[in-house]
Amino acid sequence: MIKIKIPFKTPSINHLYGHTKFGSFYLKTGAKKLREEIKKIITNTAFPLFSKEETLLKVTTEIYEDWYTKKGLVKTKDVSNREKFMVDSVFDALGIDDKFIFEHTMKKIQSNEEFAIVIIEVKNG
């Protein structure tokens, strides 16, 4: 099992990618810096290697932050496009192709701090 803490909030994909006049996408400078920060976290940590290249994986993404308004209502936040960038960045830094993700769970966890945890495990069965 690999457990990685991303000690900051990752922005929405809407804020990470720009569009060219030809309709293609590009990663904005700020997003490239975030990807490098995630890479630093990973390269400074020792992780177990998976036994073979074709290992099927289970990923759990936990996003910690304040999910409620002052009135106690759930805030309108699209987190699925935030976790996509984070998982892509983690897998890129680890040198693992994310095509091997066969199970992916995302959890919103109420917290006064903003951070995320990505857990990668070998999928059983």
N, C-alpha and C positions, 0 to 999 in steps of 0.2 A: 504494500500500500504506500502511496505517495500522498502526503498532505502538505499543501502549500498555502501559506497565508499571504494574501496581497494586502498590505497595510494601508490601502487608500481606496477611495471610491473610483471605479472606472466609469467614464461617461458613456452615454448612449452612442450607438453606432451613428446616429444622426449628427453627432458632434465630432466624430472621428474621421469620417470620410467626406471628401469633396467630389464634385462632379466636373468633368471636363465638358467643353462645348460639343464634344463628339459623343457624349453619353456614357463614357467610361468613368470608373471610380478611381480615386487615389487616396492614400492614407495621408492625412494632414500632418504637419510638423509636430504638433502637440501629441498626436496619437503615436507617432514614431518614438517620441521621448518616453511616453508611457510604456510602450512595448519594450524599450531598452531598460526601463526601471524594473519591469517584471523579469526580464532576462537576467539582470544583476541579482535579483532575489534567488533565482533558480541556480545560477552558476556558483553562488556562494553557499549552496546547500548540497549535501550528499544525499542522493536518492538511490533506492534499489533499482536495478535494471530488471526488465521483464525477461522471462526465459526465452522467448522467441519473437520474431518479428510479427507473426500472425496472431498474437495474443488478442483476444477480444476483451474490451475494457468497459468498466462501469465508472461513470464520473458523477460525482455529487458536487454541486456548486452551492455554497451557502453565502448569501449576501446579507451582511449585518448593517443595519442602519435604522433610523426612526421612520417607521412606516405609517405613522398616524399624524393627523392634523391636531391643532390645539383643541379642537372640538371633539376629538376622539374618533374622527372618521378616517377611513383608510385613504392615504394619499394616492393620487393618480400617478403611477410611475411604471413605465415599461421596462422591466428588468431583463427580459429575455434577450434584447439586443445589447444590453450591457455585458451579460455573461458570455455572449458569443465572442466578443473581442478578447475577453479575459482568457477563455479556454483556448482560443486560437493562439494567443501569445504564449501561454504556458506550454502547449504542445509543441509549438515552434521551437521554444527554448530548450525543451527536453529532447528534441529530435524525433518525436513520435508523430506519426500521421494520424490525424483525428478521424480518419475513416474507420479506425478500429474501435470507436466508441459505439457500443451496441445498446447501452442503457445510460440515460442521462436524467438526473433528477436535479431540480433547482428548488432551493428553499429560501424564503424570506425570513429573516430572524430579527426580531425587534431588538434594537440596541441604540445606545446613545453615541456609540463610536461607529465610524464608517470604515468597514474593511470587508474582505471576502476570503473564503477558504475554498480551495479546489482540492477535492479528494479523488485520486485515481486508483482504482483497484482492478484486479483481474476478475472478469465476469465468470461466475460459475454457472455452468449449464447453459 
